[in-house]
Amino acid sequence: MNHSSTTRRDFLSTTSRVVLAGGLLHTAGQGRAGLHADEPESPRESPVPEGLSVVSESSEPWLRKTVKAGMIQVPKTERWGDWVTKLQIAKDAGFTGVEPNTTGGLDAVSFKAAAEKVGIEVDGTVGGYHWQTTHTNPDPQVRARAQAFLVESLRQTHDLGAKTFLIVPGHGNDGTPEEVKQRAFDAISQAIPLADQLGVHILIENVWNHFLYDHDGDSNQSAEPLANFVDSFGTDTVGVQFDLGNHWKYGDVAAWVETLGDRIQKLDIKGFSRHSGKFTDITEGDIDWPSVKTALAKIGFTGWLAAEVGGGDLERLTKVAQQMDAALDCNQTMSEVLASLPAESKSR
């Protein structure tokens, strides 16, 4: 059952048009892959058919680079805490968006003013509480505090003018799989009416939280449990901010992208090495980035790609932005992306 009347057209205000067999397919600029404008919505139908026979009419980059605010570092001078200084560094490094953490330490008014002054977009926020205060804790009082933080976070996101809030919905060690899933579902469900009122989408990140995957399992796991959990809410208000590096240890990244499809509303990026079992810089692990690029094109994704690696100063953030470009050619248009795909991808 739908919890709201929210549709992709309501949320996805930034779109890029692609030509498909003489008709127009509207592909989401900031989230879920697109749908035919004149046809009923089909939430799980891939927007790009076999053969990838689409040609983008947009001249915009297919991926817009954003950065976690906590990655931006400046020397501890008198301007250390100045967000104008920090956000200017992010912009100069090549990022057009920024994602701050919510709750306690966030002054939404000051942060928004700084972003507007610099000319950088606050595209979303990240929960600043959900590891320490989990939505799935067996203690009802802890869950109540987490719910209050979620409400505060949604309001802060709205006050910033952002459209998405990233959440870690719980931890598998908080109970049985059934208990954890139900508590996570209840927490997010309770927040959907407010999220709809504020125009904010709640995006689940795939992380190492022992939830919806086997933490001690092999590298051939599927994204189906995560896809099914998202579907259980019955609304586009809940989606995925898919971290392209987090579950390379447990499954093929490209396959997870294709399984999640238009549930993916935004992306995070980092590197990971299966050989060493460690997270790495974006281009220094062993993730097959060309296959990931192909999979993202197949589901018709365009929108925000957030760096989530070790941060630093201008030099370091510039390197991160360059690695994002090296991995996924962020600045290409969709037509350039499709033209660059392997021949076998176009002929299937």
C-alpha positions as CSV (number, residue, x, y, z in Angstrom):
1,M,0.0,0.0,0.0
2,N,1.3,3.5,-0.8
3,H,2.1,5.6,2.1
4,S,1.8,8.8,0.1
5,S,1.0,10.1,-3.3
6,T,4.7,11.0,-3.9
7,T,5.8,10.1,-7.4
8,R,9.0,10.3,-9.3
9,R,7.7,13.4,-11.1
10,D,7.1,15.2,-7.9
11,F,10.6,14.5,-6.6
12,L,12.8,14.4,-9.7
13,S,12.6,18.1,-10.7
14,T,15.9,17.9,-12.5
15,T,15.6,15.7,-15.6
16,S,17.5,14.8,-18.7
17,R,15.6,13.8,-21.8
18,V,16.6,10.7,-23.9
19,V,15.2,9.7,-27.2
20,L,13.8,6.1,-27.3
21,A,12.2,4.6,-30.4
22,G,10.7,7.9,-31.4
23,G,9.3,8.7,-28.0
24,L,10.6,10.6,-25.0
25,L,11.9,8.8,-21.9
26,H,12.4,11.1,-18.9
27,T,15.4,10.1,-16.9
28,A,15.8,11.3,-13.4
29,G,18.5,14.0,-12.9
30,Q,18.7,13.5,-9.1
31,G,17.5,10.0,-8.4
32,R,15.4,7.2,-9.6
33,A,15.8,6.2,-13.2
34,G,13.1,7.6,-15.4
35,L,9.7,6.6,-16.8
36,H,7.6,7.3,-19.8
37,A,5.9,10.6,-19.2
38,D,2.6,9.6,-20.9
39,E,2.3,6.1,-19.5
40,P,1.3,4.8,-16.0
41,E,4.3,4.4,-13.7
42,S,6.0,1.0,-13.6
43,P,8.2,1.2,-10.5
44,R,10.4,-1.8,-11.3
45,E,10.6,-1.5,-15.1
46,S,14.1,-0.8,-16.4
47,P,14.0,2.6,-18.1
48,V,16.6,1.5,-20.6
49,P,15.7,-1.5,-22.7
50,E,17.9,-4.2,-24.1
51,G,20.4,-2.8,-26.4
52,L,20.8,0.5,-24.6
53,S,19.3,2.2,-27.7
54,V,19.0,5.7,-26.2
55,V,20.5,9.0,-27.1
56,S,20.6,11.7,-24.5
57,E,19.6,15.2,-25.4
58,S,21.0,16.7,-22.3
59,S,24.4,18.6,-22.3
60,E,24.7,18.2,-18.5
61,P,27.2,15.8,-16.8
62,W,25.6,12.5,-16.2
63,L,27.0,12.4,-12.7
64,R,27.3,15.4,-10.4
65,K,30.1,15.3,-7.9
66,T,29.2,16.0,-4.2
67,V,31.3,15.5,-1.0
68,K,30.6,14.7,2.6
69,A,31.1,17.9,4.5
70,G,33.2,16.1,7.1
71,M,35.8,15.4,4.5
72,I,36.6,19.1,4.0
73,Q,39.6,20.1,6.2
74,V,41.5,23.3,6.6
75,P,44.3,24.2,9.0
76,K,43.2,25.0,12.5
77,T,43.5,28.7,12.1
78,E,41.1,31.4,13.1
79,R,39.0,30.4,10.0
80,W,39.0,26.6,10.9
81,G,35.3,26.5,11.7
82,D,34.2,28.8,8.8
83,W,31.9,27.0,6.4
84,V,32.4,29.6,3.7
85,T,36.1,28.8,3.7
86,K,35.5,25.0,3.7
87,L,32.8,25.0,1.0
88,Q,34.9,27.2,-1.2
89,I,37.6,24.6,-1.0
90,A,35.1,21.9,-2.0
91,K,33.9,24.0,-5.0
92,D,37.5,24.8,-6.0
93,A,38.3,21.1,-5.9
94,G,35.6,20.3,-8.5
95,F,32.5,19.5,-6.4
96,T,29.1,21.1,-7.1
97,G,27.4,19.7,-4.0
98,V,27.9,19.0,-0.3
99,E,26.3,16.7,2.2
100,P,26.5,17.7,5.9
101,N,25.7,15.5,8.9
102,T,22.5,16.2,10.7
103,T,21.6,16.7,14.4
104,G,23.6,18.1,17.3
105,G,26.4,20.1,15.7
106,L,24.5,21.4,12.5
107,D,23.5,25.0,12.3
108,A,21.3,24.7,9.2
109,V,20.7,28.4,8.8
110,S,24.5,29.2,8.9
111,F,25.4,26.3,6.7
112,K,22.8,27.1,4.1
113,A,23.9,30.8,4.0
114,A,27.5,29.7,3.5
115,A,26.5,27.4,0.7
116,E,24.5,30.1,-1.0
117,K,27.4,32.5,-0.7
118,V,29.9,30.1,-2.2
119,G,27.5,28.8,-4.9
120,I,27.5,25.2,-4.0
121,E,24.4,23.0,-3.6
122,V,23.4,21.2,-0.4
123,D,22.0,18.2,-2.2
124,G,21.4,16.1,0.8
125,T,22.3,15.2,4.4
126,V,23.6,12.2,6.3
127,G,22.4,11.0,9.6
128,G,24.7,12.1,12.4
129,Y,23.3,9.7,15.0
130,H,22.4,6.3,13.5
131,W,25.5,4.3,14.5
132,Q,25.4,5.3,18.2
133,T,21.6,5.5,18.6
134,T,20.2,2.8,16.4
135,H,16.6,2.5,15.2
136,T,16.7,-1.2,15.9
137,N,18.0,-1.2,19.5
138,P,16.2,-3.6,21.8
139,D,15.6,-0.8,24.3
140,P,12.4,1.1,23.3
141,Q,13.8,4.3,24.9
142,V,16.8,4.2,22.7
143,R,14.6,3.7,19.6
144,A,12.5,6.6,20.7
145,R,15.6,8.8,20.9
146,A,16.6,7.6,17.4
147,Q,13.1,8.5,16.1
148,A,13.4,12.0,17.6
149,F,16.8,12.4,15.8
150,L,15.2,11.2,12.6
151,V,12.5,13.8,12.8
152,E,15.1,16.5,13.6
153,S,17.2,15.4,10.7
154,L,14.3,15.6,8.2
155,R,13.5,19.1,9.4
156,Q,17.2,20.1,9.2
157,T,17.4,18.7,5.6
158,H,14.3,20.7,4.7
159,D,15.7,23.9,6.3
160,L,18.9,23.4,4.2
161,G,16.9,23.2,1.0
162,A,18.1,19.7,0.5
163,K,16.0,16.8,-0.9
164,T,17.5,13.6,0.5
165,F,18.4,12.2,3.9
166,L,20.8,9.3,4.2
167,I,20.0,6.8,6.9
168,V,21.5,3.6,8.3
169,P,18.2,2.0,9.4
170,G,19.6,-0.3,12.1
171,H,22.2,-3.0,13.0
172,G,21.8,-6.7,12.7
173,N,23.3,-7.3,16.1
174,D,20.3,-5.6,17.8
175,G,18.2,-8.7,17.6
176,T,17.0,-11.5,15.4
177,P,16.8,-10.8,11.7
178,E,13.0,-10.6,12.0
179,E,13.1,-8.2,14.9
180,V,15.7,-5.9,13.3
181,K,13.8,-5.8,10.1
182,Q,10.5,-5.0,11.8
183,R,12.0,-2.3,14.0
184,A,13.8,-0.7,11.0
185,F,10.6,-0.8,9.0
186,D,8.6,0.8,11.8
187,A,11.0,3.6,12.3
188,I,11.1,4.6,8.6
189,S,7.4,4.1,8.2
190,Q,6.6,6.5,11.0
191,A,8.8,9.2,9.4
192,I,7.2,8.9,5.9
193,P,4.3,11.3,6.5
194,L,6.7,14.1,7.7
195,A,9.2,13.3,4.9
196,D,6.3,13.7,2.4
197,Q,5.2,17.0,4.0
198,L,8.8,18.4,3.8
199,G,9.6,17.0,0.4
200,V,12.5,15.0,1.6
201,H,13.4,11.4,0.5
202,I,14.7,8.9,3.0
203,L,17.6,7.0,1.4
204,I,19.0,3.8,2.9
205,E,22.7,3.3,2.5
206,N,24.2,-0.2,2.2
207,V,26.8,-0.4,4.9
208,W,28.6,-3.0,7.0
209,N,25.8,-3.2,9.6
210,H,25.0,-7.0,9.4
211,F,21.6,-6.1,7.9
212,L,20.1,-7.5,4.6
213,Y,23.3,-9.4,3.8
214,D,25.4,-12.1,5.4
215,H,28.3,-10.3,7.0
216,D,30.3,-13.6,7.3
217,G,29.2,-14.8,3.9
218,D,30.9,-15.1,0.5
219,S,31.3,-12.6,-2.4
220,N,28.4,-13.9,-4.4
221,Q,25.5,-12.3,-2.4
222,S,22.6,-10.6,-4.0
223,A,21.0,-7.2,-3.5
224,E,17.5,-8.8,-3.5
225,P,17.0,-8.5,0.3
226,L,17.7,-4.8,0.2
227,A,15.5,-4.3,-2.9
228,N,12.7,-6.2,-1.2
229,F,13.0,-4.1,2.0
230,V,12.8,-0.9,0.0
231,D,9.8,-2.2,-1.9
232,S,8.0,-3.0,1.4
233,F,7.4,0.7,2.0
234,G,5.4,1.1,-1.2
235,T,6.5,4.6,-1.9
236,D,9.3,6.4,-3.8
237,T,9.8,8.5,-0.6
238,V,12.1,5.6,0.5
239,G,15.0,4.6,-1.8
240,V,18.6,3.8,-1.8
241,Q,21.8,5.9,-1.7
242,F,23.9,3.1,-3.0
243,D,27.5,3.0,-2.0
244,L,29.4,1.5,-4.9
245,G,32.3,0.4,-2.7
246,N,30.8,-0.9,0.5
247,H,29.6,-4.3,-0.6
248,W,32.2,-5.3,-3.3
249,K,33.4,-7.7,-0.6
250,Y,30.0,-9.4,-0.7
251,G,28.8,-9.2,-4.2
252,D,29.3,-7.9,-7.8
253,V,28.8,-4.1,-7.8
254,A,27.4,-4.0,-11.3
255,A,25.0,-6.8,-10.5
256,W,23.8,-5.0,-7.4
257,V,23.2,-1.8,-9.4
258,E,21.1,-3.7,-11.9
259,T,19.1,-5.5,-9.2
260,L,18.4,-2.3,-7.3
261,G,17.6,-0.4,-10.5
262,D,15.4,2.6,-10.0
263,R,15.4,2.2,-6.3
264,I,18.8,3.9,-6.5
265,Q,18.2,7.6,-6.0
266,K,21.8,8.7,-5.3
267,L,25.3,7.1,-5.2
268,D,28.2,7.1,-2.8
269,I,31.7,6.1,-4.0
270,K,34.8,4.7,-2.4
271,G,37.3,2.0,-3.3
272,F,37.8,-1.5,-1.9
273,S,40.3,-4.2,-2.4
274,R,39.1,-7.8,-2.2
275,H,42.8,-8.9,-2.3
276,S,43.7,-7.0,0.9
277,G,40.2,-6.9,2.4
278,K,40.5,-3.1,2.9
279,F,38.8,0.1,1.8
280,T,41.0,2.2,-0.5
281,D,41.0,5.4,-2.5
282,I,38.5,5.2,-5.4
283,T,40.8,4.0,-8.1
284,E,43.2,2.0,-6.0
285,G,41.2,-1.1,-5.2
286,D,40.0,-3.8,-7.6
287,I,36.4,-2.7,-8.3
288,D,35.6,-3.1,-12.0
289,W,34.6,0.5,-12.7
290,P,33.8,0.0,-16.4
291,S,31.2,-2.7,-15.6
292,V,29.7,-0.4,-12.9
293,K,29.5,2.5,-15.5
294,T,27.7,0.1,-17.9
295,A,25.3,-1.0,-15.2
296,L,24.4,2.5,-14.2
297,A,23.8,3.4,-17.8
298,K,21.6,0.3,-18.3
299,I,19.3,1.5,-15.4
300,G,19.3,5.0,-16.8
301,F,20.8,6.6,-13.7
302,T,21.9,10.2,-13.7
303,G,22.4,12.4,-10.7
304,W,24.5,12.8,-7.6
305,L,27.6,10.8,-6.8
306,A,29.0,11.5,-3.3
307,A,32.7,10.9,-2.4
308,E,33.1,9.1,0.9
309,V,36.8,8.5,1.4
310,G,39.5,10.1,3.5
311,G,39.3,13.8,3.2
312,G,41.7,16.7,3.4
313,D,42.7,20.0,2.0
314,L,42.2,21.4,-1.5
315,E,45.0,19.2,-3.0
316,R,43.5,16.1,-1.4
317,L,39.9,16.9,-2.4
318,T,41.0,17.7,-6.0
319,K,42.6,14.3,-6.2
320,V,39.4,12.7,-4.9
321,A,37.4,14.5,-7.6
322,Q,39.8,13.4,-10.3
323,Q,39.6,9.8,-9.1
324,M,35.8,10.0,-9.4
325,D,36.2,11.2,-13.0
326,A,38.7,8.5,-13.7
327,A,36.4,5.8,-12.4
328,L,33.1,6.8,-13.9
329,D,33.7,9.7,-16.4
330,C,31.4,12.0,-14.4
331,N,31.6,14.9,-16.7
332,Q,30.5,13.0,-19.8
333,T,26.9,13.6,-21.1
334,M,24.6,10.6,-21.2
335,S,25.0,10.4,-24.9
336,E,28.8,10.3,-24.5
337,V,28.4,7.6,-21.8
338,L,26.3,5.4,-24.1
339,A,28.7,5.9,-27.0
340,S,31.6,4.8,-24.8
341,L,30.1,1.5,-23.6
342,P,31.5,-1.8,-24.8
343,A,30.0,-3.0,-28.0
344,E,28.7,-6.2,-26.3
345,S,26.6,-4.0,-24.0
346,K,25.0,-2.3,-26.9
347,S,24.2,-5.4,-28.9
348,R,22.6,-7.6,-26.2
